[in-house]
């Protein structure tokens, strides 16, 4: 888990943009080098992690779609490392 300035790096499971809202805060998961990531307020991290995939009939809508980004993923996403 990578935390900077009260925010945690979180990753969306697909390499596409994704926008979500937690309370009054909007998070824009943007894709860079096939990693869809956003910096989320630490107090919202549990709520983001609780979001599940609902379009999957075979899994019953219980698959997580967000995770904490690894240090390597953050470096790649920020352009500090090569993929």
Buried (B, 14 or more C-beta within 10 A) or exposed (E): EBEEEEBBBBBBBEEEEBEBEBEEEEBEBBBEBEBBBBBBBEEBBEBBBEBBBEEEEEEEEEEEBBBBBBEEBBBBBEEEEEE
